[in-house]
Amino acid sequence: MAENRPRLIALLARPGTLPFIGIIRGIRSYCGHKRQWRLIRRDPTDEADLEWLAGQGPDGMIVHVGRLGLLNRSLKLAVPAVNTSGRFGPAELTDKHCVTVRIDERAAGAMAARHLLGLGLEHFAVFGTASLYYSVERYEGFRSVLAGKGHTCEAFWADREDPCDLRSNPAQEPPEWVMAGFVDSLPKPCGVLATDPGYADRLCQLAAARKLSVPADVAIIAGHDSDIAAHCAEPSLSAVNLPLEQLGYRAGEALDRLMSDRKPAKYRPLAPLGVRARASTDTLAASDPVVRRAIAFIRRHSLKPCTVSEVLDYAGCSRSYLDRAFRDTLGHTVFAEIRNRQILAAGDMLTATDETVEAVAVACGFSGGMRFSQVFKEAVGQTPSQYRRQFRNRSTS
């Protein structure tokens, strides 16, 4: 390859693959910082596209496809390759000549469970696809957190003829009435993780057809965020915010190493960034009206953090009573709930603004940057600066 020729990087994904849009942003961020790359997207389902691409002599490729057959077809180009799709488990990729970069899907499911538990719900379910690795992983993370709190969850596998039998062969998705029957069978109110935004949207439609309220009867959270699907749904969908741009940055980094005949680093799966709470989970199932009143006050003042004394004055009760009621309902104290809201608000500011860590700390009700950094790391597992860098596609390997 001539030294002055940009490397030709093939991006293989079907048109309109929404998660791949975020991944492309991360890839562009990497090649803008590190290398002269020319990116070109092609449809791996189109034989003519792949033949044309082979004639161009790509130096490497990043693949995001939904079927192993398409991955195999893409890998016939015989160039360094990185897979960014979470649809395939490690066992399915053992004989594939590519590197896979991943998101921590179990952590995404766990994050969804904690969000629904925070609403005071006691009944839970998952609506997913048993043949997709990320869907099952999100279910396992979701189920594990609930089990730790003494809860179980129902599971509906939309690609199984019998959703209760995981040993059955994959089949076409069951008819609408079968899915509607599952929604009818759930104890209400119920918190549901739909492992895909498309399933979350369908659940909203099914609930409306059954005269059920979302979120009062069925609170729905999607396993990953898609702004288009989230806002087209009625109501708008809460979702786990995945680090797609950082995944793209990491894919670019791994491909760069492959093309330079270096072994890619051993990357740990990327942690989800948080929950984007929207109307589909805007509810509180607490039976105690004092708890509901206190939570509503804390949420209304999330951009101007309140104190425990202010919450007690508004709720009209003693701290001992409210702490006991919060523990019974949410598993933590009033102060912990306020602190959780502060951390959420701080995370939003860190990712959406260029304010200093000190300024974010003050705006979110902390006494200063040092205390804020300590509390934030205990809650999130990263310092504020590390969290900000992760969101902005810097390498954290």
C-alpha positions in Angstrom: 0.0 0.0 0.0 1.4 3.4 -0.9 2.2 5.4 2.2 0.2 8.4 1.1 -3.0 6.5 0.2 -5.7 6.5 2.8 -6.7 3.1 4.1 -10.1 2.0 2.7 -12.3 0.7 5.5 -15.5 -1.1 4.6 -18.5 -0.7 7.0 -20.8 -3.6 6.4 -24.3 -3.1 7.7 -27.8 -3.0 6.3 -29.3 0.4 5.5 -31.2 1.8 8.4 -29.5 -0.2 11.1 -30.0 2.3 13.9 -27.4 1.2 16.4 -24.7 1.3 13.7 -25.2 5.0 13.3 -23.8 5.6 16.8 -21.0 3.1 16.1 -20.0 4.9 12.9 -19.7 8.1 14.9 -17.2 6.4 17.2 -15.3 5.0 14.2 -15.0 8.4 12.7 -13.8 9.8 16.0 -11.1 7.2 16.1 -9.9 7.6 12.5 -10.0 11.4 12.9 -7.7 11.3 15.9 -5.4 8.5 14.7 -5.3 7.7 11.0 -6.1 8.7 7.5 -9.0 6.4 6.7 -11.6 6.4 3.9 -14.9 4.9 5.2 -17.3 3.3 2.8 -20.6 1.6 3.8 -22.0 -1.3 1.8 -25.0 -3.7 2.3 -23.7 -7.2 3.1 -27.0 -8.7 1.8 -26.3 -7.4 -1.7 -24.0 -9.7 -3.7 -23.2 -7.0 -6.2 -22.2 -4.6 -3.4 -19.7 -7.2 -2.0 -18.3 -8.0 -5.5 -17.8 -4.3 -6.1 -16.2 -3.9 -2.7 -13.8 -6.8 -3.3 -12.6 -5.1 -6.5 -11.8 -2.0 -4.5 -9.3 -3.9 -2.3 -10.4 -2.8 1.2 -7.7 -2.7 3.8 -10.0 -3.8 6.6 -13.7 -3.9 7.6 -16.1 -3.4 10.5 -19.1 -5.7 10.3 -22.5 -5.2 12.0 -24.9 -7.9 10.8 -27.8 -9.9 12.2 -27.2 -13.4 10.8 -24.2 -15.7 10.8 -24.6 -16.3 7.1 -24.1 -12.6 6.4 -21.1 -12.5 8.7 -19.6 -15.5 6.8 -20.3 -13.9 3.5 -18.6 -10.7 4.6 -15.5 -12.5 6.0 -14.9 -14.0 2.5 -13.3 -10.7 1.6 -10.3 -12.1 3.7 -9.2 -8.8 5.2 -8.7 -7.8 8.9 -12.2 -7.7 10.4 -13.9 -6.5 13.5 -17.5 -7.5 14.5 -19.6 -5.1 16.5 -22.9 -7.0 16.6 -24.0 -8.4 20.0 -26.3 -11.0 18.3 -23.7 -13.7 18.4 -22.3 -15.5 21.4 -18.7 -16.5 21.8 -19.4 -20.1 20.9 -20.9 -19.0 17.6 -17.8 -17.0 16.7 -15.1 -19.6 17.6 -14.3 -20.4 14.0 -14.7 -16.9 12.7 -11.6 -14.9 11.6 -12.6 -11.6 13.2 -12.3 -9.7 16.5 -15.5 -9.0 18.4 -15.9 -5.9 20.6 -18.8 -6.0 23.0 -21.1 -4.1 25.4 -21.7 -5.6 28.8 -25.3 -6.7 28.1 -25.8 -8.3 31.5 -25.0 -4.9 33.1 -27.6 -3.3 30.8 -30.3 -5.8 32.0 -29.3 -5.2 35.6 -29.5 -1.4 35.1 -33.1 -1.9 33.7 -34.0 -4.0 36.7 -32.7 -1.4 39.2 -34.7 1.3 37.4 -37.9 -0.6 37.6 -37.3 -1.6 41.2 -36.9 2.1 42.0 -40.5 2.6 40.9 -41.7 0.4 43.8 -42.9 -2.4 41.5 -43.1 -6.0 42.7 -44.0 -7.9 39.5 -41.7 -8.2 36.5 -41.4 -9.7 33.0 -39.0 -9.8 30.0 -40.0 -9.7 26.4 -37.1 -10.9 24.2 -35.6 -13.1 21.6 -34.0 -16.3 22.8 -31.8 -16.8 19.8 -30.0 -13.5 20.2 -27.0 -13.5 22.5 -27.5 -9.9 23.8 -31.2 -10.5 24.4 -30.5 -13.5 26.6 -27.7 -11.7 28.4 -29.9 -8.8 29.2 -32.5 -11.2 30.6 -29.9 -12.9 32.8 -28.7 -9.5 34.2 -32.3 -8.4 34.8 -33.3 -11.7 36.4 -30.2 -11.8 38.6 -30.8 -8.3 40.2 -34.5 -9.2 40.8 -33.6 -12.5 42.4 -31.2 -10.7 44.8 -34.2 -8.6 45.9 -36.5 -11.7 46.3 -38.4 -11.2 43.0 -39.0 -13.5 40.0 -39.8 -12.5 36.4 -41.9 -14.0 33.7 -40.2 -14.4 30.2 -41.8 -14.3 26.8 -39.4 -15.4 23.9 -40.9 -14.0 20.8 -38.9 -16.3 18.4 -40.1 -19.5 20.1 -43.2 -21.5 19.2 -43.7 -22.2 22.9 -42.4 -19.3 24.9 -42.3 -21.4 28.1 -40.0 -24.1 26.5 -36.5 -22.9 25.9 -35.6 -26.3 24.4 -38.1 -25.8 21.5 -36.8 -25.1 18.0 -36.8 -21.5 16.9 -39.9 -20.7 14.9 -41.7 -17.7 13.4 -42.8 -15.1 15.8 -46.1 -16.2 17.5 -49.3 -14.5 16.4 -50.4 -11.3 17.9 -53.1 -12.9 20.1 -50.4 -15.1 21.8 -48.4 -12.0 22.7 -51.5 -10.3 23.9 -52.3 -13.2 26.1 -48.9 -12.9 27.7 -49.6 -9.2 28.5 -53.0 -10.1 29.9 -51.5 -12.8 32.1 -49.1 -10.5 33.8 -50.0 -9.3 37.4 -50.6 -5.6 37.4 -48.8 -3.3 37.9 -45.8 -4.9 36.2 -42.4 -3.7 35.1 -41.3 -5.2 31.7 -37.9 -5.2 30.1 -38.3 -5.4 26.3 -34.8 -6.4 25.1 -35.3 -4.4 21.9 -36.9 -1.0 21.2 -39.1 -2.6 18.5 -40.5 -5.0 21.1 -41.1 -2.2 23.5 -43.1 -0.3 20.9 -45.2 -3.4 20.2 -45.8 -3.9 23.9 -47.1 -0.3 24.1 -49.5 -1.0 21.2 -50.6 -4.3 22.7 -51.3 -2.6 26.1 -53.3 0.1 24.4 -55.4 -2.5 22.6 -56.0 -4.3 25.9 -57.1 -1.0 27.5 -54.1 -1.1 29.8 -52.2 2.0 30.9 -48.5 2.5 30.2 -46.9 3.0 32.7 -49.6 2.7 35.4 -50.5 -1.0 34.6 -47.4 -1.9 32.6 -44.1 0.1 32.9 -41.9 -0.6 29.9 -38.2 -0.1 29.5 -36.2 -1.0 26.3 -32.9 -2.8 26.5 -31.2 -0.2 24.4 -32.0 3.3 23.3 -33.0 4.4 19.8 -34.1 8.0 19.6 -36.4 7.4 16.6 -38.2 4.3 18.1 -38.2 5.8 21.6 -40.0 9.0 20.5 -42.3 7.4 17.9 -43.7 5.1 20.5 -46.7 6.1 22.5 -45.8 6.9 25.2 -42.2 7.7 24.7 -39.9 4.8 25.8 -37.5 4.7 28.7 -34.3 2.8 27.6 -30.9 1.8 28.7 -28.3 4.1 27.1 -25.5 2.0 25.6 -22.0 3.3 24.7 -22.4 2.8 21.0 -20.0 5.6 20.0 -17.3 4.2 22.4 -17.9 0.8 20.9 -17.2 2.2 17.5 -14.1 4.0 18.7 -12.9 0.6 20.2 -13.7 -1.2 16.9 -11.6 1.4 15.1 -8.7 0.9 17.5 -8.9 -2.9 17.2 -9.0 -2.8 13.4 -6.0 -0.4 13.4 -4.0 -3.0 15.4 -5.1 -5.8 13.1 -4.1 -3.9 10.0 -0.7 -3.1 11.6 -0.1 -6.8 12.3 -0.5 -6.3 16.0 -2.6 -8.4 18.3 -5.7 -6.5 19.5 -5.9 -5.7 23.2 -8.1 -7.8 25.5 -11.0 -5.5 25.9 -13.5 -5.8 28.7 -17.1 -5.3 27.7 -18.2 -1.7 27.8 -20.5 -0.6 30.7 -23.9 1.0 29.8 -24.1 4.7 30.4 -27.3 4.8 32.4 -31.1 4.9 31.8 -32.9 7.5 29.8 -36.1 7.8 31.7 -39.1 8.8 29.6 -42.9 8.5 29.9 -43.2 4.7 29.7 -41.8 4.3 33.2 -43.0 7.6 34.7 -44.9 6.0 37.5 -44.6 5.0 41.1 -46.3 1.8 42.4 -45.8 2.5 46.1 -48.9 1.7 48.1 -48.0 4.3 50.8 -49.3 7.7 49.7 -46.6 9.4 51.8 -43.9 7.7 49.9 -45.5 8.6 46.6 -45.7 12.2 47.7 -42.1 12.3 48.8 -40.8 10.7 45.6 -42.8 13.1 43.5 -41.3 16.0 45.3 -37.7 14.7 44.9 -38.2 14.1 41.2 -39.7 17.6 40.6 -36.6 19.0 42.3 -34.0 16.8 40.5 -32.5 19.8 38.8 -32.3 21.7 42.1 -31.4 19.0 44.6 -33.5 19.2 47.8 -32.6 18.3 51.3 -34.1 15.6 53.6 -35.6 18.3 55.7 -37.4 19.8 52.7 -38.8 16.4 51.8 -40.0 15.7 55.4 -41.7 19.1 55.5 -43.5 18.4 52.2 -44.4 14.8 53.1 -45.6 15.8 56.6 -44.0 13.0 58.6 -41.0 12.1 60.7 -37.7 11.0 59.3 -37.9 7.6 61.1 -41.3 6.9 59.5 -40.3 8.0 56.0 -36.9 6.1 56.1 -38.7 3.0 57.2 -41.4 3.4 54.5 -38.7 4.0 51.8 -36.8 0.9 52.9 -39.9 -1.2 52.7 -40.8 0.2 49.3 -37.5 1.0 47.5 -34.9 -0.8 49.6 -33.1 2.4 50.7 -33.5 5.6 52.7 -34.8 9.1 51.7 -31.2 10.4 51.7 -30.1 7.6 49.3 -33.0 8.4 47.0 -31.9 12.1 46.9 -28.3 11.1 46.3 -29.4 8.8 43.5 -31.1 11.7 41.8 -28.0 13.9 42.3 -25.9 11.3 40.6 -28.3 10.9 37.7 -28.4 14.7 37.2 -24.6 14.9 37.4 -24.2 12.2 34.8 -26.4 14.1 32.4 -24.4 17.3 32.9 -21.1 15.5 32.5 -22.1 14.0 29.1 -24.1 17.0 27.8 -22.0 20.0 28.8 -18.4 21.2 29.1 -18.8 22.4 32.7 -16.0 21.6 35.0 -16.3 18.8 37.5 -16.4 21.4 40.3 -19.2 23.3 38.5 -21.2 20.1 38.0 -20.7 19.2 41.7 -22.1 22.5 42.9 -25.0 22.5 40.4 -26.1 19.0 41.6 -26.0 19.8 45.3 -22.6 18.6 46.4 -20.3 20.6 48.7 -17.4 20.5 46.3 -15.6 18.6 43.6 -13.6 16.3 45.9 -16.6 15.0 47.7 -18.6 14.7 44.5 -15.8 12.7 42.8 -15.7 10.3 45.7 -19.5 9.7 45.8 -19.8 9.5 42.0 -17.1 6.8 41.8 -18.7 4.8 44.6 -22.0 4.9 42.8 -20.9 4.6 39.1 -17.5 2.8 39.4 -15.7 5.6 37.6 -14.6 9.1 38.4 -16.5 12.0 36.8 -13.7 12.6 34.4 -13.5 8.9 33.4 -17.2 8.8 32.9 -17.1 11.9 30.6 -14.2 10.5 28.6 -16.1 7.2 28.1 -19.1 9.0 26.8 -17.0 11.1 24.4 -15.4 8.1 22.7 -11.9 8.2 24.2 -10.1 4.9 24.5 -10.4 3.3 27.9 -8.7 0.0 27.2 
